[in-house]
Amino acid sequence: MKSAAGTGETAYADGVAAFQAGDYTHALDAFLRARAAGYKGVQLDYSLGATYYRLGLYASSQREFENLLHARGLAALCHYNLGLIAVARGERTTALREYRTAYADASQPDIKRLAAAEITRLMTSISRPVRWFGYANLSSGYDDNVALMPQSGVVLPSRQGSTLTTVLAGGVGQLTGSYANGIQLSGSYYGTDYQRLSQYNETMLTLGPQYRYASAPWSARMGVSGSNVTLGGAGFETLHSFQLEAKKTLADGNRLAAGYEYQQVSGDRSFDYLTGWQQQVFIEDEITAPGYEATFGYQHEINRRNDLTLGTEFLSASPTRNRLYAQLKLRSTDMLSWEFGVTYEKSLYGKPDILVSGNTTTTIGRSDVFYIGRIGAEYKLAKWWSLKAEYRYLKNSSNVGIYSYQSNRFSISLEYLLF
């Protein structure tokens, strides 16, 4: 019977052979078996780091190399590998720091040469920053209650469901300066097509410039934009917005954000009662940790619209809203993460609704409570490709019965980032 040490040595040798043959999945399994059998040594730790890197498991690879930084004669090589990991993650500043450390600490000419080449390449790349980037998301799913326009009161809720296809695409072009300090032009397109209920198809096209400024620990953004929204293929709203946002980075991965938005709204044709303005202010706490990202926020919103008068009936379209929300992203592996979100919103409408039923007239101040809950998963298929799945539940409870509804939506989407 083989001893545990013998079993570990055999597994390690098997892993080395698999790694050299390019079978990194088999190599990882073998190296982990060797570690479980009690096989120890810097050669195993280094082999695991290299294998994790080949498989794109960068967090695990980083952990292995960081654990070897105090190993005699390996520090420079490990810093070089940590630079490779940072480049793969798109963290150029971190990569440059790791390569410089590798060059300074290396006693081996080969490592100095490799580190110097990477430093030159990165510096050349940094001197020619990315001038634009974009994104595209194609989603398909099912909604069991399509006609949800509760926040504007456009149509009454419907218990009709439909499959749906959604397209979200956009981009940012750098006009002056850099992404952190400069002027950009951004645009986006959003479209939802309901296969069974095309009268609720929606599109939104947005375009506008923004200015960003950063000086640690502060950053800020100011922008204006114009948007055109259609509903069922016809004009719905035209929006003109001004946004202002500031963030401050605190200790331990904590960042506070606050912002303000003013929006001028013009309702098209039969939606003139939506014409008016909307203002929002918000404050957020963003927390970033090795295994998760969390956001907690509060938003206050005020609307002043034309409202809707139909004969002797009156329906307010001017709510004041207080919104609480939280989001959590858990990273299970370098490729798989889970997302959770909850929203609570209380709406009070500016003027009482006047409803007529037969010979009865009812005057009531509308009050709504709105909830959203969602759970999703994201899997990175490749560097710029992601596959996402999500379930979303929403519910609106109102003291005016016609505005109470709930909805379940399931969707799966494919996302691509363009640089």
N, C-alpha and C positions, 0 to 999 in steps of 0.2 A: 504494500500500500504506500502511495506517495505521501510524504510529509506535506504540511501546509506550505512550508517554504518552497518545496519542490513544485507544488501545484502553482504557487504564485510565480515562480521563475518561468514555468512552462507557459502560463497565460501571458506573461509579459513578452516572451519571445514570439508567441503567436500574434500579439498586438503589433510588434515591430514589423513582422513580415506583412501583415495586412496593411499597415500604414505605407510601407514601401511599395505595395502593389496598388495603392490608391483606394483601398476599401476602408474608408474612414469610419463607417458605421461599425464594421466588424472590429476594427482596431480599438474603438472606444469601448465596446463590450469586453474585449479581452483585457484592456488596461484596468477597467473597473473590477473585473474578476480578480486580477492580480492584486489590486489594492485590498479587496475584500478578503483575500487569502492571507493577508499580512505582509505582502511584499512591499518593501519600503525603499526609498532612495530618490535622490534628486532626478535621476534619469526617468523614473516613472512619472514624477510630477511634471517634468518638462514635456514628456511625451503626451501626457493628458492635455496640457495647455495647447500644444501644437495641434492635437486632434480636434479639440473643441473649436479651435480657430478655423480649421478646414471645414468643419460642419456648420460654421456660422453661429455657433453658440458662444457669443463674445463675452457675456458676463461670466460664464464658467471658465473660459480661457483666461480672462483677466485675473480671476481669483487665483488660478494656479500659478501664473507668472508673478503676481504680487507676493505670493507666499515664498517665492524663490529669490527675492531681491537681496536677502541676507546670506544666500548660499555663496560660498567662496568661488570667485571667478565667474559667476553667472550674472551678476547684476547688470552689466552693460548689455548683454544679449537679451535679458528679460525686458529691460527698458526699450530696446529696439522692437521686441515683439509687442509690447504694450503700445508702441507707436503705430504698429500695423493695425492693431485692434481699433485704436482711436480713428484712424483713417477710414476703416470699414464702417464705423458708426457716423462718419461725417463730422467728427470733432477735431477740426484742423489745429486749433490752438493747443489742445491737449497733445495731439500727435507731435507737433513741433517741439513742445517741451520734453517729451519722452525721447525723441531723436537727439536733441541737444545733450540730454543727460547721458544717453548711450555713447555719443561721440566723446564727451568729456571723460567718462569713466573707463572707456575701453582701452585695454592694453594690446588687444589683437588688431592688427592692421585691417583684416577683413571687415570686422565690425565697424571700425572707424570709416572705412570706405563706403559701406552700405548706409550708415547713418548720414554721412555727408551727402550722398546722392539723394536720399529722401528729404533732407533739409532743403537742398537746392530745388528739388521738384516742388515742395510745398511752398516755398517762398515765391517761386515763379507763379504758382497757382493763386496764391493770396494776392499777388500784385495785379492779377487779372480776375477780380471777383465776378461771381455769377451775376449777370445783368437781368436775368428773368428766371422765373420758375412757374410751373403750373401743376394742375391736378385734374383728374377726371375720375368720376365715380358712377358706375352703372349698377342700379339696384332693381330687384324684382321681388314682389311679395304679394300679400293679400291683406286687405282691410275690411273688417266686417261691418263698418259703419262709415261710409265714405263722406257723406255730406256734413262735414264738421266745419262750420264757420261761426263758432260761438262768440269769438272775441269781437266780431264786427256785426253779428246778427244778420248776415246777408240772407241766409236760407235757414229753414227749419231743419233740425237734425232728422236724418233718415236712417231707417234700419236696413238699408240696402248695402250689400257688400260687393266687392269687386277685386279681381287681381289688378296689379298695378306695375308700372315700370317708371323708374325715376332716373333722371340724368342730372348730375351736378358736375359742372366743369368751370374752371377759372384759371386765372394767372395773375402774376404781378411782374411788371417791368420796371427796372430801376432807371429813373430819369436823371438823377444827380446823386453823387455821393455813394454811400454803401447802404445795405439793408438796415443797419443799426442807426446810421446818421445820414439821412438823405430823403429825397422826394421820389415817390413811386406812383405808378398808375396801376390800379387794380380793377379787375372786372370779373364777373361771374354770371353763369347761366344756370337756372334751376327749372326743371320741367317734370311734371308728374302726369302720366297718362293712365286713366282708368279704363280698362278694356270694356267693361259693361256699362259704365256711367260717364260717358265722355263730357256731359254737361258740367262736370266738376273738374275737368282737366285744368291744370294751373301752370303758368310759366312766370318766371321773374328774371329780368335782365337788369344787372346793376353795373355801373361804371363810375369811377371817380378817383381823384388823386388823394394822397395822404403824405404827411411829413412825419418822419420818425427821428427821435433824438435819444441818445443814450450817453450817460456819464455815471459810471458805477457810484452808488448802488441804484441810481434812478434811471428810468426810461419813460418815454412819453410818446404819444401818437395823436395827431390831429388830422382830420380828413373831412372831405365833403363827398357826396355821391348822389347820383340820380338813379331811380329804379322805375321800371315799367312792369306792371303786373296784369296778367290776363286771367280770366276765369271762363272756362267753357269755350275758349277760342275768341272771346270778345273782350274789349277793354274793361278793366276793373278799377285799378288805382295807378296814379303816378305819384312817386314819392321823391322828395328832396330832403337830404339829411346832412346834419353836421354832427361829427363825433369828436370827443375829446377823452383821452384816457391816460392815466399815469400809473406807474408801478414802482415799487421799492423792494429790493431784495434784502431780506433779513438773514439772520444766522440760521444754520441747520436746514437749508433748503426751503425756507419759508419766504413767500413773496406776497405782499399786499397790493391790491389793485383797486382803483376807483375810476369812475367814468361818468360821462354825461352825453346824452344824445337828444338833439332836437330834430323833429321830422315834420315837414309840411306835407299834407296829404290832399290830393285832388281826386275825388271819386268820379269815375267816368260814367256818362250817360245816366242810366237809372240808379247809379250808386252815388248820387250827389250828396246824400245824407251822411256819407263818410268823410266829406270834405272838412278840413280843419287842421288841427295840429296835435302832435303827441310829444311829450317830454319824458325822458327816463334818466334816473341816476342809479348807480349801483356801486357796491363795494364787495370785494372778493378776497378770500384768503386762499392762496395756492400753496400746497405742500408737496414737495418732491423728495422722495426717499428711494433707496436702492430697489425696493420691491414694489413700490406703488406711487401713484400720483393722486392727490385728492384736491377738490375745489369746493369751497363753501361760500355761498353768496346771498346777498339781499338786493332786491331791485324795487324801486318805487316808480310808478308810471302814472302820468296824468294825461287824459284825453279831453279835447274840446272839439266836438264835431257838430255838424249841422243838425244831426238827429233826424228822425223819420216821422213825418206826420201823414197819416192816411185817413182823410175825412175827420172824424172825431177821435180817432185813435192816435196815440203818441208812443213811440218807442225810442228810448234813449240809446245812443251809440257812443256815449262819452263816459266810460268808466274810469275810476281811480283804482289802481291795483297795487297790492303789496305782494311781493313774490319772494319765497325762500327756496333755495335749490342747493343740491349737493351732488357731486360726481366723484366716482372712485374708479381708478384703473389699477388692476392688479396684474403684475407680470409673472406668469407661471414659469415661462422659459424665455429665452431670447426671441422666440418666434411666436409664442402664444400669450395673449393677455385677455383679461376679462374686464368688462366695463359695466358699471352700475350707475343709475341716476334716478333721483327723485326730485319732484317739484311740487310745491304747495303755493296756491295763489288765491287771494281773496279780492273780489271785485265789488265795488259799490258804484252804482250808476248815478250820474249827476242829477237827473230830474226823474220824478216818478213816471212810470209807464201808465198810460191810460188805455185800458182794454175794454172793448165792447163785445158783449155776447147777448144777442137778442135785444131785449130792452134793459139789460143790466150793464152798467158802467162800473168798472173796477179801477181804482187808482192804487198803485203799489210801487214802492221803491225797490227796484230790482237789486238783488244781492246774490252773487255766485261764489261758489268755492270750487276750485279747479285743481285736479291732481294729475300728475304724470309719473309713471314708474317705468323704467326700462332696464333690460339686462341684455348684454351682448358679448360677443367674443370676436377677437381679431387674430388672424393667423398670417404671418408674413410668408408669402410664397417665395419671394426673392427680394433683392435689395430695395426695389421701388414698387413692388407689387404686394397688395394685401387682400385677403379675403375676410369679409365681415358678415356676421349674422346677428340679428337683433329681434327682440320681442318688446313691443311698447304697449302699455295699457294707459288709457286716459279716461277720466271721468269728470263731468261737470254737474254739480248739484246746484239748483237754482230755486229761489222761492217763487219764480214764475215757471210753472211746470213745462212749458214748451221749450225751455232752454236746458233742460236736464237730459243728459245722454252719457253714453260710455262707448268705448271703442277698443278693439284689439287689432294690432297690426304686427304681422310677421314679415321679415324681409331678409334677403341675403344680397350682398353687394361685392363688387370687385373694384378695387381702387388702384390707381396708378399715379405716381408722382413723376413729374417731368422737370429735369434740371438741365 
